[in-house]
Amino acid sequence: MAQPPILTRWRAALTQAARQTLTARWGNTLAALEAARVEYRALYAAEIIDVRAVRKAAQRIHDLEQLRLVLAHELRVSG
């Protein structure tokens, strides 16, 4: 059974909006991941290492890498 044209247009618009949102989140995640890596390296290279801050930065990197993997999967699926 064919879908009404209005439904088809809405579905296409929704798909496009979702793809744009995923692409934007992908870019923001990559930028945040690079910033977290820079921060981690700076904390680790400091003369006096703040272990708590290093651990926090490492956790942030881990979280962002997980998000990057999820977004990569979603972008492949929706593409």
PyMOL commands that set and color helices and strands:
alter all, ss='L'
color gray80, all
select helices_A, chain A and resi 5-45+51-78
alter helices_A, ss='H'
color red, helices_A
deselect
rebuild
show_as cartoon
